[in-house]
Each structure stands twice: as structure tokens, then as C-alpha cells.
Amino acid sequence: MGPNEFHKHLNAFEGSWKAACKMWQKPGAPPLEYGGDMTNTWELGGRFLKQSFKAPLFGGVFEGIGYFGYNIHANRYEGVWMDTASTIMQLETGSVDASGKVFSMSGEFPSPMGGTMKKRTVITVRSQDEHLFEMYFTAGNFPEMKMLEAVYTRVK
């Protein structure tokens, strides 16, 4: 079983990218702004897009890796993300809109503070050289909060 037309939507993310990130740590507080580098490569015959991210953060280096693909049996996009901020494998599933440019993903996993945490991600392809990544979390009795926004610009 090889890749299909839904895998082709992920071509928009292949390549090397500079990230301009904003991270909100608590409601109403100004965001922490930082830059990073993302490299996305196709793996396993174009079935999965491997994501590798690095950024200087909190006096050290934040690193993350992930895989994004389309499950032709379940008819949905699936992703996994792991990073140096925790030991959680963040699993998400979702879809793309009719334009093929807005991906909506969601997942639920253990919260580092106990209980469960819900994650919602929206990725908007603005052009072949730019996309917007927005990440929201809901934990416990707290309302959903935007935690991260990253504008990715292709490195030429």
C-alpha cells in the first residue's frame, strides 16, 4: 500500500524552514518569542514526513522530532511528536479542508501535572514558502489556551 493523493498535501511542508515562534506560558501574559529551525523529509517511500526541530530556549536547546502521515485505512491524518520538554509521545489525528491548505489535528494524552490534556493543532498553508502552526491545550478545568504559534518560512 503506497501513498495516495492525501499524502501529496503534505508536500507543502517538505524542506528546510526558519521558524518565528511565540509561546504563551499563562493567560494574559506576553508571549516568549524565539526562533528555530525545522527540517522535514519524506521517509519510507513517501509514506511519512519526518519533522526535526531545534531552537535555543530557556538557556538550552529545545529539540523535537515527529512523523506526520495519512492513514489510508482510517481515512485520516495521523501524527506523533516527541520533544525534550517531556517524555510524552503526543499522538494526534485529523483532516485537511477541501482546499488542501488547512489541517486540523487533535489528541489527548497524560498531562505532566496529572490527569489528561487535550491538544488541538491547526496548520495553515499560506503559500509554498510559508505556513502557520497554531497549538492549543486544554487541561483539567481550565479553558482551551493558545500555547504556541509558529510562522515557518522556507529556507531557499
MDTraj code that builds the backbone (N, CA, C; nanometers):
import mdtraj as md
import numpy as np

residues = "MET GLY PRO ASN GLU PHE HIS LYS HIS LEU ASN ALA PHE GLU GLY SER TRP LYS ALA ALA CYS LYS MET TRP GLN LYS PRO GLY ALA PRO PRO LEU GLU TYR GLY GLY ASP MET THR ASN THR TRP GLU LEU GLY GLY ARG PHE LEU LYS GLN SER PHE LYS ALA PRO LEU PHE GLY GLY VAL PHE GLU GLY ILE GLY TYR PHE GLY TYR ASN ILE HIS ALA ASN ARG TYR GLU GLY VAL TRP MET ASP THR ALA SER THR ILE MET GLN LEU GLU THR GLY SER VAL ASP ALA SER GLY LYS VAL PHE SER MET SER GLY GLU PHE PRO SER PRO MET GLY GLY THR MET LYS LYS ARG THR VAL ILE THR VAL ARG SER GLN ASP GLU HIS LEU PHE GLU MET TYR PHE THR ALA GLY ASN PHE PRO GLU MET LYS MET LEU GLU ALA VAL TYR THR ARG VAL LYS".split()
xyz = np.array([
    [0.0843, -0.1174, 0.0000],
    [0.0000, 0.0000, 0.0000],
    [0.0888, 0.1237, 0.0000],
    [0.0799, 0.1987, -0.1046],
    [0.1628, 0.3175, -0.1156],
    [0.0863, 0.4448, -0.0847],
    [0.1572, 0.5564, -0.0926],
    [0.0955, 0.6868, -0.0674],
    [-0.0151, 0.7154, -0.1689],
    [-0.1106, 0.8000, -0.1283],
    [-0.2176, 0.8383, -0.2197],
    [-0.2244, 0.9902, -0.2317],
    [-0.3336, 1.0406, -0.2885],
    [-0.3460, 1.1855, -0.3138],
    [-0.3457, 1.2668, -0.1839],
    [-0.3863, 1.2075, -0.0716],
    [-0.3858, 1.2808, 0.0552],
    [-0.2434, 1.3034, 0.1072],
    [-0.1526, 1.2125, 0.0754],
    [-0.0126, 1.2313, 0.1120],
    [0.0454, 1.3538, 0.0412],
    [-0.0009, 1.3800, -0.0801],
    [0.0528, 1.4920, -0.1594],
    [0.0302, 1.6270, -0.0924],
    [-0.0746, 1.6397, -0.0108],
    [-0.0973, 1.7660, 0.0611],
    [0.0186, 1.7971, 0.1553],
    [0.0870, 1.6944, 0.2022],
    [0.1987, 1.7133, 0.2954],
    [0.3255, 1.7616, 0.2258],
    [0.3283, 1.7568, 0.0917],
    [0.4445, 1.8088, 0.0175],
    [0.4718, 1.9550, 0.0512],
    [0.3681, 2.0280, 0.0911],
    [0.3832, 2.1704, 0.1248],
    [0.4802, 2.1915, 0.2399],
    [0.5036, 2.0882, 0.3222],
    [0.5879, 2.1022, 0.4410],
    [0.7292, 2.0477, 0.4226],
    [0.7548, 1.9806, 0.3107],
    [0.8871, 1.9230, 0.2874],
    [0.9910, 2.0340, 0.2735],
    [1.1101, 2.0105, 0.3249],
    [1.2195, 2.1056, 0.3078],
    [1.2712, 2.1606, 0.4394],
    [1.3489, 2.2687, 0.4276],
    [1.4087, 2.3346, 0.5437],
    [1.3387, 2.4665, 0.5688],
    [1.3140, 2.4956, 0.6971],
    [1.2335, 2.6104, 0.7359],
    [1.2949, 2.6864, 0.8526],
    [1.2779, 2.8177, 0.8541],
    [1.3072, 2.9021, 0.9700],
    [1.1741, 2.9257, 1.0400],
    [1.1747, 2.9166, 1.1712],
    [1.0522, 2.9353, 1.2488],
    [1.0625, 3.0611, 1.3338],
    [0.9572, 3.1417, 1.3314],
    [0.9418, 3.2550, 1.4228],
    [0.8308, 3.2150, 1.5185],
    [0.8663, 3.1855, 1.6439],
    [0.7739, 3.1265, 1.7400],
    [0.7327, 3.2242, 1.8493],
    [0.6088, 3.2070, 1.8948],
    [0.5564, 3.2763, 2.0120],
    [0.4962, 3.1697, 2.1016],
    [0.5365, 3.1714, 2.2305],
    [0.4862, 3.0738, 2.3252],
    [0.4253, 3.1473, 2.4445],
    [0.2991, 3.1137, 2.4732],
    [0.2295, 3.1719, 2.5874],
    [0.2381, 3.0742, 2.7035],
    [0.2869, 3.1208, 2.8182],
    [0.3014, 3.0327, 2.9331],
    [0.1860, 3.0454, 3.0306],
    [0.1169, 3.1608, 3.0303],
    [-0.0033, 3.1760, 3.1115],
    [-0.0949, 3.2800, 3.0485],
    [-0.2254, 3.2675, 3.0722],
    [-0.3217, 3.3599, 3.0118],
    [-0.2911, 3.5057, 3.0472],
    [-0.2998, 3.5913, 2.9463],
    [-0.2814, 3.7338, 2.9671],
    [-0.1364, 3.7798, 2.9687],
    [-0.0422, 3.6871, 2.9815],
    [0.0997, 3.7229, 2.9823],
    [0.1496, 3.7394, 2.8392],
    [0.2476, 3.8271, 2.8183],
    [0.3028, 3.8395, 2.6830],
    [0.3745, 3.7097, 2.6441],
    [0.3777, 3.6794, 2.5152],
    [0.4427, 3.5549, 2.4736],
    [0.5952, 3.5669, 2.4773],
    [0.6584, 3.4535, 2.4969],
    [0.8023, 3.4417, 2.4799],
    [0.8254, 3.4225, 2.3309],
    [0.9146, 3.5015, 2.2720],
    [0.9417, 3.4901, 2.1278],
    [1.0804, 3.4322, 2.1065],
    [1.0910, 3.3397, 2.0134],
    [1.2188, 3.2765, 1.9831],
    [1.2159, 3.2233, 1.8400],
    [1.3318, 3.1898, 1.7873],
    [1.3431, 3.1352, 1.6531],
    [1.3901, 2.9915, 1.6578],
    [1.3684, 2.9209, 1.5495],
    [1.4112, 2.7816, 1.5421],
    [1.4283, 2.7376, 1.3980],
    [1.4714, 2.6146, 1.3822],
    [1.4932, 2.5548, 1.2508],
    [1.4214, 2.4216, 1.2424],
    [1.3508, 2.4011, 1.1318],
    [1.2768, 2.2763, 1.1090],
    [1.3213, 2.2187, 0.9750],
    [1.3464, 2.0892, 0.9740],
    [1.3746, 2.0173, 0.8504],
    [1.2760, 1.9026, 0.8401],
    [1.2056, 1.8945, 0.7285],
    [1.1054, 1.7903, 0.7048],
    [1.1454, 1.7097, 0.5819],
    [1.1547, 1.5781, 0.5985],
    [1.1941, 1.4899, 0.4882],
    [1.0975, 1.3724, 0.4778],
    [1.0737, 1.3286, 0.3554],
    [0.9895, 1.2114, 0.3339],
    [1.0675, 1.0864, 0.3708],
    [1.0016, 0.9932, 0.4383],
    [1.0616, 0.8665, 0.4797],
    [0.9733, 0.7509, 0.4306],
    [1.0325, 0.6340, 0.4245],
    [0.9618, 0.5104, 0.3909],
    [0.8798, 0.5231, 0.2620],
    [0.9474, 0.5670, 0.1576],
    [0.8832, 0.5728, 0.0262],
    [0.7728, 0.6753, 0.0142],
    [0.7836, 0.7866, 0.0857],
    [0.6830, 0.8924, 0.0770],
    [0.5586, 0.8665, 0.1604],
    [0.5681, 0.7761, 0.2563],
    [0.4533, 0.7456, 0.3415],
    [0.4439, 0.8364, 0.4644],
    [0.5597, 0.8784, 0.5165],
    [0.5625, 0.9594, 0.6388],
    [0.6596, 1.0754, 0.6231],
    [0.6169, 1.1917, 0.6688],
    [0.7014, 1.3100, 0.6675],
    [0.7683, 1.3199, 0.8045],
    [0.9004, 1.3093, 0.8081],
    [0.9754, 1.3208, 0.9332],
    [1.0051, 1.4671, 0.9595],
    [0.9784, 1.5120, 1.0825],
    [0.9997, 1.6506, 1.1231],
    [1.1117, 1.6538, 1.2269],
    [1.2080, 1.7430, 1.2082],
    [1.3167, 1.7615, 1.3049],
    [1.3266, 1.9103, 1.3348],
    [1.3126, 1.9462, 1.4640],
    [1.3096, 2.0870, 1.5056],
    [1.4145, 2.1116, 1.6131],
    [1.4794, 2.2293, 1.6062],
    [1.5757, 2.2721, 1.7083],
    [1.5606, 2.4213, 1.7291],
    [1.5696, 2.4621, 1.8580],
    [1.5624, 2.6043, 1.8908],
    [1.6334, 2.6296, 2.0235],
    [1.7032, 2.7432, 2.0339],
    [1.7561, 2.7806, 2.1657],
    [1.6397, 2.8268, 2.2522],
    [1.6289, 2.7704, 2.3734],
    [1.5145, 2.8028, 2.4588],
    [1.5511, 2.7799, 2.6047],
    [1.5173, 2.8749, 2.6898],
    [1.5391, 2.8656, 2.8343],
    [1.6849, 2.8328, 2.8692],
    [1.7793, 2.8921, 2.7956],
    [1.9209, 2.8732, 2.8243],
    [1.9779, 2.7417, 2.7754],
    [1.9014, 2.6655, 2.7022],
    [1.9469, 2.5370, 2.6486],
    [1.8995, 2.5219, 2.5055],
    [1.8913, 2.3992, 2.4614],
    [1.8439, 2.3701, 2.3256],
    [1.7191, 2.2827, 2.3359],
    [1.6107, 2.3302, 2.2772],
    [1.4875, 2.2530, 2.2677],
    [1.4940, 2.1743, 2.1381],
    [1.4660, 2.0447, 2.1441],
    [1.4649, 1.9612, 2.0249],
    [1.3363, 1.8810, 2.0200],
    [1.2865, 1.8616, 1.8994],
    [1.1684, 1.7797, 1.8806],
    [1.1762, 1.7031, 1.7510],
    [1.1141, 1.5859, 1.7499],
    [1.1010, 1.5085, 1.6267],
    [0.9578, 1.4580, 1.6178],
    [0.9124, 1.4443, 1.4963],
    [0.7777, 1.3955, 1.4757],
    [0.7635, 1.3270, 1.3422],
    [0.6517, 1.2611, 1.3266],
    [0.6155, 1.1974, 1.2000],
    [0.4712, 1.2326, 1.1706],
    [0.4433, 1.2629, 1.0442],
    [0.3117, 1.3051, 1.0000],
    [0.2805, 1.2239, 0.8758],
    [0.1626, 1.1663, 0.8688],
    [0.1269, 1.0873, 0.7521],
    [-0.0233, 1.0744, 0.7374],
    [-0.0629, 1.0025, 0.6347],
    [-0.2048, 0.9794, 0.6093],
    [-0.2313, 0.8298, 0.6165],
    [-0.3245, 0.7901, 0.7020],
    [-0.3635, 0.6503, 0.7184],
    [-0.4764, 0.6227, 0.6198],
    [-0.4448, 0.5468, 0.5134],
    [-0.5451, 0.5233, 0.4092],
    [-0.6564, 0.4286, 0.4562],
    [-0.6323, 0.3524, 0.5616],
    [-0.7341, 0.2609, 0.6134],
    [-0.8350, 0.3334, 0.7020],
    [-0.7870, 0.4291, 0.7797],
    [-0.8744, 0.5046, 0.8700],
    [-0.9218, 0.6361, 0.8067],
    [-0.8707, 0.6681, 0.6872],
    [-0.9060, 0.7923, 0.6162],
    [-0.8834, 0.9158, 0.7032],
    [-0.7619, 0.9264, 0.7581],
    [-0.7308, 1.0422, 0.8413],
    [-0.5791, 1.0650, 0.8449],
    [-0.5429, 1.1888, 0.8755],
    [-0.4028, 1.2201, 0.9010],
    [-0.3699, 1.1779, 1.0429],
    [-0.2470, 1.1331, 1.0622],
    [-0.2005, 1.0936, 1.1942],
    [-0.0615, 1.1505, 1.2161],
    [-0.0351, 1.1894, 1.3395],
    [0.0959, 1.2429, 1.3719],
    [0.1388, 1.2029, 1.5109],
    [0.2684, 1.1982, 1.5302],
    [0.3272, 1.1766, 1.6618],
    [0.4384, 1.2792, 1.6783],
    [0.4498, 1.3360, 1.7988],
    [0.5512, 1.4371, 1.8287],
    [0.6151, 1.4036, 1.9622],
    [0.7469, 1.4135, 1.9681],
    [0.8232, 1.3916, 2.0903],
    [0.9249, 1.5042, 2.1005],
    [0.9497, 1.5525, 2.2231],
    [1.0475, 1.6601, 2.2370],
    [1.1152, 1.6559, 2.3725],
    [1.2113, 1.7449, 2.3910],
    [1.2900, 1.7477, 2.5133],
    [1.2185, 1.8159, 2.6292],
    [1.0947, 1.8595, 2.6089],
    [1.0186, 1.9230, 2.7169],
    [0.9455, 1.8214, 2.8036],
    [0.9351, 1.6956, 2.7575],
    [0.8643, 1.5941, 2.8350],
    [0.9030, 1.4553, 2.7849],
    [0.8402, 1.3542, 2.8439],
    [0.8600, 1.2160, 2.7972],
    [0.7327, 1.1626, 2.7318],
    [0.6428, 1.2530, 2.6961],
    [0.5140, 1.2161, 2.6373],
    [0.5270, 1.2038, 2.4855],
    [0.4691, 1.0980, 2.4302],
    [0.4536, 1.0874, 2.2854],
    [0.3157, 1.1444, 2.2544],
    [0.3123, 1.2602, 2.1913],
    [0.1865, 1.3271, 2.1613],
    [0.1313, 1.2715, 2.0301],
    [0.0205, 1.2012, 2.0390],
    [-0.0435, 1.1421, 1.9214],
    [-0.1628, 1.2276, 1.8820],
    [-0.1758, 1.2536, 1.7526],
    [-0.2863, 1.3354, 1.7020],
    [-0.3450, 1.2724, 1.5767],
    [-0.4728, 1.2988, 1.5538],
    [-0.5385, 1.2584, 1.4302],
    [-0.6187, 1.3765, 1.3783],
    [-0.6463, 1.3761, 1.2477],
    [-0.7241, 1.4865, 1.1945],
    [-0.7457, 1.4788, 1.0454],
    [-0.7733, 1.5962, 0.9894],
    [-0.8116, 1.6050, 0.8489],
    [-0.7586, 1.7338, 0.7875],
    [-0.7799, 1.7466, 0.6573],
    [-0.7482, 1.8692, 0.5853],
    [-0.8775, 1.9182, 0.5207],
    [-0.8907, 2.0491, 0.5088],
    [-1.0130, 2.1033, 0.4494],
    [-1.0153, 2.0797, 0.2979],
    [-1.1227, 2.1189, 0.2331],
    [-1.1413, 2.0956, 0.0894],
    [-1.0343, 2.1636, 0.0040],
    [-0.9775, 2.2740, 0.0533],
    [-0.8734, 2.3444, -0.0223],
    [-0.7395, 2.2716, -0.0160],
    [-0.7245, 2.1794, 0.0799],
    [-0.5976, 2.1099, 0.0987],
    [-0.4938, 2.1951, 0.1695],
    [-0.5379, 2.3063, 0.2303],
    [-0.4434, 2.4007, 0.2903],
    [-0.4581, 2.4207, 0.4412],
    [-0.5659, 2.3727, 0.5009],
    [-0.5850, 2.3900, 0.6456],
    [-0.6016, 2.2519, 0.7097],
    [-0.5014, 2.2141, 0.7892],
    [-0.5017, 2.0867, 0.8592],
    [-0.5504, 2.1098, 1.0012],
    [-0.6411, 2.0260, 1.0480],
    [-0.6927, 2.0327, 1.1849],
    [-0.6664, 1.8981, 1.2504],
    [-0.5896, 1.9018, 1.3591],
    [-0.5496, 1.7797, 1.4285],
    [-0.5883, 1.7906, 1.5756],
    [-0.6123, 1.6772, 1.6406],
    [-0.6404, 1.6793, 1.7839],
    [-0.5934, 1.5495, 1.8471],
    [-0.5676, 1.5581, 1.9777],
    [-0.5234, 1.4414, 2.0519],
    [-0.5432, 1.4613, 2.2002],
    [-0.5282, 1.3546, 2.2753],
    [-0.5417, 1.3581, 2.4208],
    [-0.4345, 1.2670, 2.4785],
    [-0.3681, 1.3135, 2.5849],
    [-0.2610, 1.2358, 2.6443],
    [-0.2429, 1.2767, 2.7894],
    [-0.1622, 1.2010, 2.8660],
    [-0.1423, 1.2348, 3.0072],
    [-0.0800, 1.3737, 3.0226],
    [-0.1302, 1.4473, 3.1186],
    [-0.0762, 1.5796, 3.1482],
    [0.0409, 1.5652, 3.2444],
    [0.1482, 1.6433, 3.2249],
    [0.2591, 1.6392, 3.3205],
    [0.2150, 1.6790, 3.4615],
    [0.1011, 1.7477, 3.4741],
    [0.0510, 1.7916, 3.6041],
    [-0.0509, 1.6925, 3.6618],
    [-0.0718, 1.5792, 3.5947],
    [-0.1715, 1.4812, 3.6363],
    [-0.2977, 1.4943, 3.5541],
    [-0.3731, 1.3891, 3.5444],
    [-0.4947, 1.3909, 3.4631],
    [-0.4611, 1.3817, 3.3153],
    [-0.5514, 1.4334, 3.2329],
    [-0.5292, 1.4315, 3.0886],
    [-0.5240, 1.5730, 3.0338],
    [-0.4659, 1.5843, 2.9176],
    [-0.4520, 1.7107, 2.8474],
    [-0.5009, 1.6902, 2.7047],
    [-0.5768, 1.7859, 2.6547],
    [-0.6219, 1.7811, 2.5155],
    [-0.5412, 1.8813, 2.4347],
    [-0.5045, 1.8394, 2.3144],
    [-0.4264, 1.9246, 2.2252],
    [-0.5020, 1.9402, 2.0942],
    [-0.5038, 2.0621, 2.0438],
    [-0.5631, 2.0908, 1.9127],
    [-0.4611, 2.1707, 1.8334],
    [-0.4359, 2.1270, 1.7117],
    [-0.3379, 2.1921, 1.6253],
    [-0.4048, 2.2313, 1.4943],
    [-0.3755, 2.3528, 1.4486],
    [-0.4227, 2.3993, 1.3186],
    [-0.2993, 2.4445, 1.2410],
    [-0.2817, 2.3887, 1.1220],
    [-0.1693, 2.4259, 1.0362],
    [-0.2277, 2.4800, 0.9062],
    [-0.1940, 2.6047, 0.8747],
    [-0.2479, 2.6708, 0.7563],
    [-0.1355, 2.6979, 0.6574],
    [-0.1480, 2.6416, 0.5382],
    [-0.0508, 2.6661, 0.4319],
    [-0.0860, 2.8001, 0.3682],
    [0.0005, 2.8985, 0.3883],
    [-0.0247, 3.0320, 0.3338],
    [0.0279, 3.0452, 0.1908],
    [0.1366, 2.9769, 0.1615],
    [0.1959, 2.9752, 0.0271],
    [0.2955, 2.8603, 0.0242],
    [0.3603, 2.8392, -0.0882],
    [0.4591, 2.7314, -0.0957],
    [0.5803, 2.7601, -0.0078],
    [0.5948, 2.8858, 0.0365],
    [0.7100, 2.9243, 0.1167],
    [0.6766, 2.9650, 0.2593],
    [0.5501, 2.9495, 0.3013],
    [0.5142, 2.9889, 0.4372],
    [0.3924, 2.9114, 0.4859],
    [0.3987, 2.8700, 0.6114],
    [0.2806, 2.8136, 0.6766],
    [0.2778, 2.8551, 0.8227],
    [0.1555, 2.8566, 0.8765],
    [0.1297, 2.8970, 1.0143],
    [0.0898, 2.7740, 1.0945],
    [0.1557, 2.7559, 1.2096],
    [0.1287, 2.6450, 1.3003],
    [0.0738, 2.7034, 1.4301],
    [-0.0453, 2.6587, 1.4728],
    [-0.1054, 2.7059, 1.5972],
    [-0.1399, 2.5854, 1.6832],
    [-0.1016, 2.5923, 1.8116],
    [-0.1233, 2.4805, 1.9017],
    [-0.1970, 2.5287, 2.0265],
    [-0.3033, 2.4568, 2.0613],
    [-0.3890, 2.4905, 2.1742],
    [-0.3938, 2.3720, 2.2699],
    [-0.4005, 2.4000, 2.4007],
    [-0.4112, 2.2948, 2.5015],
    [-0.5282, 2.3234, 2.5944],
    [-0.5903, 2.2160, 2.6418],
    [-0.6928, 2.2210, 2.7454],
    [-0.6524, 2.1180, 2.8499],
    [-0.6450, 2.1603, 2.9763],
    [-0.6093, 2.0669, 3.0832],
    [-0.6992, 2.0914, 3.2035],
    [-0.7449, 1.9837, 3.2626],
    [-0.8288, 1.9942, 3.3826],
    [-0.9520, 2.0787, 3.3576],
    [-0.9808, 2.1695, 3.4485],
    [-1.0977, 2.2568, 3.4383],
    [-1.0662, 2.3885, 3.3675],
    [-0.9455, 2.4020, 3.3164],
    [-0.9065, 2.5260, 3.2510],
    [-0.9598, 2.5295, 3.1079],
    [-0.9978, 2.6470, 3.0590],
    [-1.0435, 2.6577, 2.9197],
    [-0.9265, 2.6408, 2.8229],
    [-0.9597, 2.6133, 2.6991],
    [-0.8566, 2.5998, 2.5961],
    [-0.7729, 2.7266, 2.5896],
    [-0.6415, 2.7086, 2.5734],
    [-0.5491, 2.8215, 2.5654],
    [-0.4511, 2.8003, 2.4508],
    [-0.4309, 2.9060, 2.3738],
    [-0.3302, 2.9007, 2.2694],
    [-0.1938, 2.9042, 2.3373],
    [-0.1132, 2.8012, 2.3130],
    [0.0176, 2.7903, 2.3770],
    [0.1324, 2.8258, 2.2832],
    [0.1125, 2.8017, 2.1531],
    [0.2239, 2.8208, 2.0603],
    [0.1723, 2.8637, 1.9241],
    [0.2462, 2.9556, 1.8655],
    [0.2228, 2.9962, 1.7274],
    [0.3597, 3.0030, 1.6620],
    [0.3716, 2.9434, 1.5451],
    [0.4976, 2.9479, 1.4718],
    [0.4682, 2.9783, 1.3258],
    [0.5397, 3.0755, 1.2717],
    [0.5340, 3.1038, 1.1296],
    [0.6599, 3.0446, 1.0693],
    [0.6418, 2.9493, 0.9785],
    [0.7532, 2.8817, 0.9131],
    [0.7753, 2.9426, 0.7756],
    [0.9000, 2.9830, 0.7496],
    [0.9376, 3.0407, 0.6207],
    [1.0440, 2.9514, 0.5591],
    [1.0202, 2.9134, 0.4338],
    [1.1107, 2.8210, 0.3653],
    [1.2500, 2.8825, 0.3500],
    [1.3520, 2.7990, 0.3747],
    [1.4911, 2.8379, 0.3512],
    [1.5215, 2.8080, 0.2053],
    [1.5692, 2.9097, 0.1335],
    [1.5968, 2.8886, -0.0107],
    [1.7430, 2.8659, -0.0359],
])
top = md.Topology()
chain = top.add_chain()
for i, resn in enumerate(residues, 1):
    res = top.add_residue(resn, chain, resSeq=i)
    for name in ("N", "CA", "C"):
        top.add_atom(name, md.element.get_by_symbol(name[0]), res)
traj = md.Trajectory(xyz[None], top)
